Amino acid sequence: MVMYAPRRFGKTSLVFRVIEQLEQMGFDCVYFDFMPVFSPESFVRLYTKALSAKQSNLNRFVTVFASIIKTIHPLLAFGQDGTPEFSIDFANSEIDETLISQLLDMPEQLAGKNKRVIVFFDEFQEVEKLKDIHFEALLRSKIQHQQNTNYLFFGSKTHLLKEMFNDRKNTCL
């Protein structure tokens, strides 16, 4: 699903209300804002954080993460208040299409067979920052095969989103 409107029209507020209702119904919802993404590395770090934040069982998340993504080391630690915190170490890893592809598999793997995951991509037009790694094509190749994960794309640069999703010349999404 795609939703677009000019800035300050309440898209994000609406999405947060929808997420709240969907989570009450038993869906796992992941909200991800593309605005702070400025590189493939920042996407990996921020998207991994968004995925882990919605997990009630961080041990399972670390296990799934480690089984899918071989080049990044998951780190599970405890904060000062005793709550578990997930982070990653990719100091010796190259962030390339393979790694991004593996990361895009995570929601489907976390969903399992009896759960649905919904990923909400806010300010999706900012994905242009990741064109060097062919992010749109990678995402499309993943989402068309995922059975238990759905996506909502929304943003404020209406003309860019319309072009991304409606222009026949743009074969990525």
N, CA and C of each residue as an Amber inpcrd file, in Angstrom:
protein
   519
   0.8510000  -1.1730000   0.0000000   0.0000000   0.0000000   0.0000000
   0.8950000   1.2340000   0.0000000   0.4630000   2.2440000  -0.7060000
   1.1920000   3.4980000  -0.7930000   0.2730000   4.6230000  -0.3290000
   0.8120000   5.5090000   0.5070000   0.0570000   6.6650000   0.9700000
   0.9660000   7.8830000   0.8520000   0.4530000   8.9290000   0.2500000
   1.2520000  10.1430000   0.1560000   0.3540000  11.3570000   0.3120000
   0.9450000  12.3880000   0.8830000   0.2760000  13.6710000   1.0890000
   1.3600000  14.6720000   1.4480000   1.0740000  15.9510000   1.2870000
   2.0740000  16.9630000   1.6580000   2.4380000  16.8770000   3.1420000
   3.5420000  17.5240000   3.4800000   3.9930000  17.5500000   4.8760000
   2.9090000  18.1290000   5.7780000   2.9100000  17.6480000   7.0180000
   2.0290000  18.1490000   8.0750000   0.5510000  17.8340000   7.8330000
   0.2520000  16.7710000   7.0920000  -1.1290000  16.3790000   6.8550000
  -1.5740000  15.2440000   7.7750000  -0.6660000  14.7650000   8.6480000
  -1.0470000  13.7540000   9.6310000  -0.8170000  12.3120000   9.2190000
   0.0070000  12.0720000   8.2070000   0.2660000  10.7020000   7.7650000
   0.8720000   9.8480000   8.8750000   1.9100000  10.3520000   9.5000000
   2.6000000   9.5820000  10.5310000   1.7040000   9.3760000  11.7410000
   0.9610000  10.3800000  12.1310000   0.0280000  10.2300000  13.2570000
  -1.0120000   9.1620000  12.9530000  -1.5370000   9.1810000  11.7500000
  -2.5030000   8.1670000  11.3360000  -1.8690000   6.7750000  11.3870000
  -0.6610000   6.6550000  10.8840000   0.0170000   5.3630000  10.8730000
   0.2440000   4.8560000  12.2940000   0.6490000   5.7340000  13.2080000
   0.8520000   5.2970000  14.5930000  -0.4430000   4.8020000  15.2310000
  -1.5490000   5.4310000  14.9030000  -2.8430000   4.9470000  15.4160000
  -3.1830000   3.5900000  14.8220000  -2.9270000   3.4260000  13.5300000
  -3.1840000   2.1460000  12.8710000  -2.2870000   1.0570000  13.4600000
  -1.0170000   1.3870000  13.6820000  -0.0830000   0.4180000  14.2780000
  -0.5970000  -0.0290000  15.6420000  -1.0280000   0.9100000  16.4380000
  -1.5540000   0.5830000  17.7710000  -2.7220000  -0.4020000  17.6730000
  -3.6390000  -0.1370000  16.7560000  -4.8030000  -1.0140000  16.6000000
  -4.3940000  -2.3840000  16.0460000  -3.4870000  -2.3990000  15.0760000
  -3.0460000  -3.6690000  14.5080000  -2.3050000  -4.5210000  15.5350000
  -1.5020000  -3.8840000  16.3700000  -0.7900000  -4.6350000  17.4090000
  -1.7540000  -5.2170000  18.4310000  -2.8390000  -4.5060000  18.7280000
  -3.8610000  -5.0450000  19.6240000  -4.5360000  -6.2680000  19.0130000
  -4.5510000  -6.3260000  17.6850000  -5.1410000  -7.4660000  16.9760000
  -4.1390000  -8.6140000  16.8080000  -2.9000000  -8.4130000  17.2470000
  -1.9200000  -9.4920000  17.1930000  -0.8910000  -9.4060000  16.0790000
  -0.9230000  -8.3510000  15.2880000   0.0670000  -8.1710000  14.2310000
   1.3640000  -7.6220000  14.8290000   2.4910000  -7.9850000  14.2400000
   3.7630000  -7.3580000  14.5770000   3.9850000  -6.2330000  13.5780000
   4.1280000  -5.0200000  14.0630000   4.2870000  -3.8560000  13.1970000
   5.6500000  -3.2270000  13.4170000   6.3300000  -2.9440000  12.3230000
   7.6490000  -2.3270000  12.3680000   7.5510000  -0.9820000  11.6660000
   7.8490000   0.0840000  12.3890000   7.8600000   1.4250000  11.8180000
   9.3080000   1.7970000  11.5270000   9.5460000   2.2760000  10.2990000
  10.8980000   2.6880000   9.9300000  10.8380000   4.0090000   9.1720000
  11.6030000   4.9810000   9.6380000  11.6550000   6.3060000   9.0170000
  12.9260000   6.4110000   8.1780000  12.7710000   6.6510000   6.8860000
  13.9220000   6.7790000   5.9880000  14.6180000   8.1340000   6.0870000
  14.0170000   9.1050000   6.7550000  14.6030000  10.4420000   6.7900000
  16.0290000  10.4630000   7.3520000  16.3250000   9.7640000   8.4550000
  17.7010000   9.8200000   8.9650000  18.6860000   8.9110000   8.2390000
  18.2280000   8.1690000   7.2410000  19.1300000   7.2920000   6.4850000
  19.9610000   8.1560000   5.5400000  21.2690000   7.9990000   5.5990000
  22.1420000   8.7580000   4.7060000  23.1450000   7.8750000   3.9800000
  23.1610000   6.5710000   4.2940000  24.1000000   5.6450000   3.6740000
  23.5920000   4.2250000   3.8690000  24.1420000   3.2740000   3.1430000
  23.7710000   1.8710000   3.3890000  24.0500000   1.4480000   4.8350000
  25.1540000   1.9310000   5.4020000  25.4910000   1.5760000   6.7840000
  24.4280000   2.0910000   7.7570000  23.9820000   3.3240000   7.5450000
  22.9650000   3.8670000   8.4470000  21.6430000   3.1220000   8.2670000
  21.3180000   2.7130000   7.0420000  20.1080000   1.9120000   6.8410000
  20.2070000   0.6090000   7.6200000  21.3170000  -0.1000000   7.4970000
  21.4820000  -1.3800000   8.1970000  21.3370000  -1.1890000   9.6960000
  22.0140000  -0.2160000  10.2360000  21.9750000   0.0180000  11.6890000
  20.5630000   0.3960000  12.1510000  19.9320000   1.3430000  11.4620000
  18.6210000   1.8280000  11.8890000  17.5090000   0.8060000  11.6500000
  17.5590000   0.0990000  10.5240000  16.5250000  -0.9040000  10.2300000
  16.6360000  -2.0830000  11.1950000  17.8570000  -2.4980000  11.4920000
  18.0550000  -3.5720000  12.4610000  17.5180000  -3.1590000  13.8240000
  17.7630000  -1.9170000  14.1960000  17.2570000  -1.4020000  15.4780000
  15.7270000  -1.3990000  15.4850000  15.1050000  -0.9690000  14.3740000
  13.6420000  -0.9490000  14.2910000  13.0650000  -2.3580000  14.3890000
  13.7010000  -3.3100000  13.7320000  13.2380000  -4.6970000  13.7930000
  13.3720000  -5.2610000  15.2040000  14.5110000  -5.0290000  15.8310000
  14.7400000  -5.5990000  17.1650000  13.8560000  -4.9460000  18.2230000
  13.5180000  -3.6860000  18.0320000  12.7070000  -2.9690000  19.0150000
  11.3180000  -3.5790000  19.1750000  10.8350000  -4.2570000  18.1700000
   9.4890000  -4.8230000  18.2060000   9.4730000  -6.2820000  18.6620000
  10.6130000  -6.8010000  19.0740000  10.6940000  -8.2070000  19.4470000
  10.5460000  -8.3830000  20.9480000   9.6410000  -9.2450000  21.3360000
   9.4730000  -9.5360000  22.7590000  10.5240000 -10.5290000  23.2360000
  11.0820000 -11.3070000  22.3150000  12.0950000 -12.2930000  22.6690000
  13.3840000 -11.9610000  21.9160000  14.2660000 -11.1900000  22.5550000
  15.4990000 -10.7770000  21.8810000  16.4330000 -11.9550000  21.6160000
  16.3870000 -12.9890000  22.4550000  17.2210000 -14.1720000  22.1930000
  16.8380000 -14.8120000  20.8630000  15.5290000 -14.9330000  20.6120000
  15.0730000 -15.4880000  19.3250000  15.4990000 -14.5730000  18.1800000
  15.3660000 -13.2690000  18.3880000  15.7620000 -12.3200000  17.3500000
  17.2410000 -12.4770000  17.0060000  18.0880000 -12.5680000  18.0270000
  19.5320000 -12.7330000  17.8030000  19.7980000 -14.0290000  17.0480000
  19.0940000 -15.0980000  17.4010000  19.2730000 -16.3870000  16.7280000
  18.8760000 -16.2920000  15.2550000  17.7150000 -15.6960000  14.9850000
  17.2580000 -15.5350000  13.5960000  18.2250000 -14.6330000  12.8310000
  18.6120000 -13.5360000  13.4450000  19.5370000 -12.5940000  12.8130000
  20.8400000 -13.2960000  12.4410000  21.4120000 -14.0270000  13.3760000
  22.6910000 -14.7030000  13.1370000  22.5770000 -15.7990000  12.0900000
  21.3950000 -16.4090000  11.9730000  21.2290000 -17.4690000  10.9760000
  21.0720000 -16.9200000   9.5600000  20.5930000 -15.6940000   9.4390000
  20.3690000 -15.0920000   8.1230000  21.5550000 -14.2440000   7.6930000
  22.0510000 -13.4440000   8.6030000  23.0920000 -12.4680000   8.2670000
  24.4040000 -12.9440000   8.8750000  25.2640000 -13.4260000   8.0230000
  26.5010000 -14.0600000   8.4820000  27.6480000 -13.0780000   8.6870000
  27.5850000 -11.9110000   8.0650000  28.7400000 -11.0160000   8.0930000
  28.6780000  -9.9460000   9.1700000  27.5600000  -9.8570000   9.8750000
  27.4180000  -8.8830000  10.9560000  27.2520000  -9.6550000  12.2630000
  27.9480000  -9.2110000  13.2550000  27.8700000  -9.8780000  14.5480000
  26.8150000  -9.2100000  15.4210000  25.8060000  -9.9800000  15.8360000
  24.8120000  -9.4120000  16.7570000  25.3830000  -9.3420000  18.1660000
  25.0190000  -8.2990000  18.8820000  25.4680000  -8.1190000  20.2570000
  24.2530000  -7.9410000  21.1480000  24.1760000  -8.7340000  22.1730000
  23.0930000  -8.6230000  23.1370000  23.7200000  -8.2530000  24.4740000
  23.3300000  -7.1160000  25.0060000  23.8800000  -6.6320000  26.2720000
  22.7230000  -6.1640000  27.1490000  23.0560000  -5.7180000  28.3380000
  22.0350000  -5.2110000  29.2410000  22.3340000  -3.7530000  29.5550000
  21.2870000  -2.9360000  29.4890000  21.4300000  -1.5180000  29.7900000
  21.5850000  -1.2980000  31.2820000  21.7800000  -0.0640000  31.6680000
  21.9670000   0.2640000  33.0830000  20.7450000  -0.0690000  33.9290000
  19.5810000  -0.0670000  33.2850000  18.3670000  -0.4170000  34.0250000
  18.0740000  -1.9130000  33.9960000  18.9720000  -2.6960000  33.3810000
  18.8220000  -4.1470000  33.3540000  18.0440000  -4.7010000  32.1830000
  17.5430000  -3.8240000  31.3120000  16.7990000  -4.3080000  30.1550000
  17.7700000  -4.7280000  29.0610000  17.4310000  -5.8060000  28.3410000
  18.3190000  -6.2520000  27.2660000  18.3240000  -5.2510000  26.1120000
  19.4880000  -5.0770000  25.5150000  19.6500000  -4.1690000  24.3790000
  20.3590000  -4.9080000  23.2600000  19.8570000  -4.7240000  22.0580000
  20.4370000  -5.3640000  20.8810000  21.2170000  -4.3230000  20.0960000
  22.3770000  -4.7090000  19.6240000  23.1500000  -3.8470000  18.7280000
  23.9220000  -4.7530000  17.7690000  24.5880000  -4.1380000  16.8220000
  25.3370000  -4.9100000  15.8360000  26.7450000  -4.3610000  15.7160000
  27.6290000  -5.2430000  15.2770000  29.0110000  -4.8580000  15.0140000
  29.3310000  -5.2790000  13.5860000  29.4620000  -4.3060000  12.7090000
  29.8330000  -4.6420000  11.3360000  31.0950000  -3.8970000  10.9240000
  31.9890000  -3.7750000  11.8870000  33.2440000  -3.0610000  11.6290000
  34.0540000  -3.6970000  10.5130000  34.0310000  -5.0070000  10.4070000
  34.8180000  -5.7010000   9.3860000  33.9620000  -6.1980000   8.2340000
  32.7540000  -5.7120000   8.1170000  31.8410000  -6.1770000   7.0770000
  31.6580000  -5.1290000   5.9920000  31.4900000  -5.6060000   4.7880000
  31.1790000  -4.7170000   3.6710000  29.6610000  -4.6670000   3.5230000
  29.1270000  -3.4670000   3.4650000  27.6910000  -3.3030000   3.2740000
  27.4430000  -3.2880000   1.7710000  26.9090000  -4.3880000   1.2670000
  26.6690000  -4.5170000  -0.1680000  25.2510000  -5.0420000  -0.3970000
  24.9310000  -5.3100000  -1.6670000  23.5910000  -5.7820000  -2.0070000
  23.2480000  -7.0940000  -1.3110000  24.2180000  -7.9710000  -1.1390000
  23.9560000  -9.2550000  -0.4880000  23.5170000  -9.0470000   0.9540000
  24.2190000  -8.2040000   1.6630000  23.8630000  -7.9420000   3.0550000
  22.4900000  -7.2840000   3.1570000  22.2240000  -6.3070000   2.3120000
  20.9170000  -5.6300000   2.3230000  19.8250000  -6.6430000   2.0000000
  20.0690000  -7.4980000   1.0350000  19.1110000  -8.5320000   0.6680000
  18.8060000  -9.4460000   1.8480000  19.8360000  -9.8610000   2.5650000
  19.6460000 -10.7090000   3.7380000  18.8400000  -9.9770000   4.8040000
  19.1270000  -8.7160000   5.0060000  18.4060000  -7.9280000   6.0090000
  16.9330000  -7.7820000   5.6360000  16.6480000  -7.6550000   4.3520000
  15.2610000  -7.5380000   3.9020000  14.4860000  -8.8460000   4.0700000
  15.1970000  -9.9520000   4.2780000  14.5560000 -11.2390000   4.5730000
  14.0970000 -11.3360000   6.0240000  14.6370000 -10.5090000   6.8810000
  14.3720000 -10.6170000   8.3130000  12.8900000 -10.5620000   8.6950000
  12.0950000  -9.6130000   8.1990000  10.6920000  -9.5860000   8.6360000
   9.9530000 -10.8870000   8.3350000  10.1970000 -11.4590000   7.1760000
   9.5240000 -12.7080000   6.8120000   9.9640000 -13.8460000   7.7320000
  11.2310000 -13.8900000   8.0440000  11.7280000 -14.9310000   8.9500000
  11.1940000 -14.7340000  10.3670000  11.0760000 -13.5100000  10.7910000
  10.5410000 -13.2300000  12.1260000   9.0470000 -13.5420000  12.2030000
   8.3600000 -13.4020000  11.0810000   6.9270000 -13.6770000  11.0590000
   6.6530000 -15.1470000  11.3440000   7.4600000 -16.0130000  10.7960000
   7.1840000 -17.4270000  10.9600000   5.9770000 -17.8250000  10.1340000
   5.3600000 -18.9320000  10.5020000   4.2350000 -19.4490000   9.7160000
   2.8800000 -18.9400000  10.1830000   2.7670000 -18.5760000  11.4390000
   1.4550000 -18.2260000  11.9850000   1.3350000 -16.7750000  12.4140000
   2.2400000 -15.9310000  11.9590000   2.2460000 -14.5280000  12.3740000
   2.3480000 -13.6450000  11.1400000   1.8350000 -12.4580000  11.2270000
   1.9690000 -11.4990000  10.1410000   2.7650000 -10.3080000  10.6420000
   3.6660000  -9.8400000   9.7910000   4.4550000  -8.6500000  10.0820000
   4.0660000  -7.5870000   9.0630000   3.9020000  -6.3690000   9.5320000
   3.6180000  -5.2500000   8.6380000   4.7300000  -4.2290000   8.8430000
   5.3990000  -3.8690000   7.7590000   6.4910000  -2.9020000   7.8000000
   5.9810000  -1.5850000   7.2280000   6.1460000  -0.5220000   8.0010000
   5.7110000   0.8080000   7.6030000   6.9500000   1.6320000   7.2830000
   7.1250000   1.9890000   6.0150000   8.2700000   2.7870000   5.5840000
   7.8370000   4.2460000   5.4370000   8.2330000   5.0770000   6.3970000
   7.9100000   6.5030000   6.3860000   8.9610000   7.2670000   5.5800000
   8.5260000   8.3160000   4.9030000   9.3870000   9.1310000   4.0380000
  10.1570000   8.2480000   3.0540000   9.4170000   7.3310000   2.4530000
  10.0290000   6.3360000   1.5730000  10.7430000   6.9540000   0.3770000
  10.3480000   8.1460000  -0.0330000  11.0220000   8.7660000  -1.1790000
  12.5090000   8.9720000  -0.9030000  12.9030000   8.9790000   0.3580000
  14.3110000   9.1530000   0.7180000  15.1540000   7.9230000   0.3760000
  14.5120000   6.8760000  -0.0880000  15.2240000   5.6720000  -0.5080000
  16.1960000   5.9880000  -1.6520000  16.0000000   7.1130000  -2.2890000
  16.9150000   7.5520000  -3.3440000  18.3550000   7.6240000  -2.8540000
  18.5300000   7.8270000  -1.5690000  19.8770000   7.8850000  -0.9930000
  20.5970000   6.5470000  -1.1010000  19.8430000   5.4820000  -1.3640000
  20.4150000   4.1380000  -1.4270000  20.4580000   3.5830000  -2.8480000
  20.4010000   4.4560000  -3.8320000  20.3630000   3.9710000  -5.2130000
  21.6580000   3.2920000  -5.6280000  22.7770000   3.6040000  -4.9690000
  24.0520000   2.9580000  -5.3100000  24.0430000   1.4610000  -5.0420000
  23.1940000   1.0200000  -4.1170000  23.1090000  -0.4150000  -3.8370000
  21.8390000  -1.0210000  -4.4320000  21.1640000  -0.2790000  -5.3010000
  19.9670000  -0.7720000  -5.9950000  18.8830000  -1.2120000  -5.0080000
  18.6610000  -0.3960000  -3.9840000  17.7540000  -0.7650000  -2.9030000
  16.3430000  -1.0690000  -3.4010000  15.8060000  -0.2280000  -4.2720000
  14.4290000  -0.4330000  -4.7330000  14.2650000  -1.7850000  -5.4220000
  15.1950000  -2.1370000  -6.2640000  15.1250000  -3.4270000  -6.9640000
  15.2540000  -4.5910000  -5.9770000  16.1480000  -4.4570000  -5.0090000
  16.2970000  -5.5010000  -3.9900000  15.0100000  -5.6680000  -3.1900000
  14.4340000  -4.5510000  -2.7820000  13.2020000  -4.6050000  -2.0000000
  12.0830000  -5.2620000  -2.8050000  11.9540000  -4.8790000  -4.0550000
  10.9020000  -5.4610000  -4.8870000  11.0920000  -6.9600000  -5.0390000
  12.3260000  -7.3830000  -5.2550000  12.5730000  -8.8140000  -5.4230000
  12.2300000  -9.5930000  -4.1610000  12.3370000  -8.9540000  -3.0140000
  12.0130000  -9.6290000  -1.7460000  10.5150000  -9.6310000  -1.4740000
   9.8830000  -8.4610000  -1.5820000   8.4880000  -8.3790000  -1.1470000
   7.5420000  -9.1770000  -2.0370000   7.9040000  -9.3840000  -3.2880000
   6.9980000 -10.1380000  -4.1480000   6.9540000 -11.6230000  -3.8050000
   7.8950000 -12.0880000  -2.9930000   7.9190000 -13.4950000  -2.5950000
   7.5690000 -13.7160000  -1.1320000   7.4340000 -12.6500000  -0.3780000
   7.1390000 -12.8010000   1.0420000   5.6420000 -13.0500000   1.2230000
   5.3280000 -14.0550000   2.0130000   3.9470000 -14.4590000   2.2310000
   3.3330000 -13.8930000   3.5080000   4.1560000 -13.6340000   4.5180000
   3.6430000 -13.2340000   5.8220000   4.0510000 -11.8280000   6.2200000
   4.5510000 -11.0650000   5.2680000   4.9630000  -9.6880000   5.5340000
   4.3120000  -8.7680000   4.5130000   3.7340000  -7.6890000   5.0090000
   3.1380000  -6.6740000   4.1440000   3.8510000  -5.3510000   4.3920000
   3.7570000  -4.4530000   3.4100000   4.4730000  -3.1800000   3.4720000
   3.5280000  -2.0260000   3.1790000   3.7390000  -0.9360000   3.9000000
   3.0640000   0.3200000   3.6150000   4.1570000   1.3500000   3.3780000
   4.0960000   2.0200000   2.2570000   5.0740000   3.0410000   1.8890000
   4.3660000   4.3860000   1.9650000   4.9370000   5.3180000   2.6850000
   4.3090000   6.6380000   2.7120000   5.3640000   7.7190000   2.8350000
   4.9580000   8.9240000   2.4240000   5.8840000  10.0360000   2.4350000
   5.2310000  11.3300000   2.0260000   6.0400000  12.3840000   2.0390000
   5.5010000  13.7170000   1.8110000   5.8860000  14.3140000   0.4580000
   6.8460000  13.7550000  -0.2080000   7.2180000  14.2700000  -1.5280000
   6.3790000  13.5300000  -2.5640000   5.1580000  14.0190000  -2.6970000
   4.1310000  13.3600000  -3.4870000   4.5910000  13.0440000  -4.9010000
   5.2310000  14.0050000  -5.5620000   5.6420000  13.7930000  -6.9480000
   6.6490000  12.6580000  -7.0640000   7.5540000  12.5240000  -6.1030000
   8.5400000  11.4390000  -6.1450000   7.8830000  10.0830000  -5.9120000
   6.9840000  10.0140000  -4.9550000   6.3010000   8.7490000  -4.6900000
   5.4250000   8.3370000  -5.8610000   4.7210000   9.3010000  -6.4480000
   3.9010000   8.9780000  -7.6200000   4.7770000   8.4390000  -8.7430000
   5.9190000   9.0700000  -8.9450000   6.8400000   8.6210000  -9.9880000
   7.3600000   7.2130000  -9.6840000   7.7060000   6.9640000  -8.4350000
   8.2410000   5.6600000  -8.0480000   7.2360000   4.5390000  -8.2830000
   5.9790000   4.7870000  -7.9780000   4.9870000   3.7270000  -8.0010000
   4.0810000   3.7330000  -9.2140000   4.0030000   4.8400000  -9.9310000
   3.0600000   4.9150000 -11.0500000   3.7000000   5.0130000 -12.4200000
   4.9460000   5.4230000 -12.4860000   5.6100000   5.5960000 -13.7760000
   6.0210000   4.2350000 -14.3300000   5.5150000   3.8940000 -15.4960000
   5.8160000   2.6020000 -16.1040000   7.2980000   2.4290000 -16.4190000
   8.0140000   3.5370000 -16.5730000   9.4430000   3.4630000 -16.8540000
  10.2390000   3.0140000 -15.6290000   9.6680000   3.2620000 -14.4600000
  10.3270000   2.8600000 -13.2160000   9.8970000   1.4390000 -12.9010000
  10.7590000   0.4980000 -13.1680000  10.4020000  -0.9110000 -13.0130000
  10.7660000  -1.4620000 -11.6470000  11.2750000  -0.6180000 -10.7660000
  11.7150000  -1.1330000  -9.4720000  10.5460000  -1.4680000  -8.5600000
   9.5850000  -0.5510000  -8.3930000   8.4760000  -0.8300000  -7.4830000
   7.1540000  -0.7490000  -8.2070000
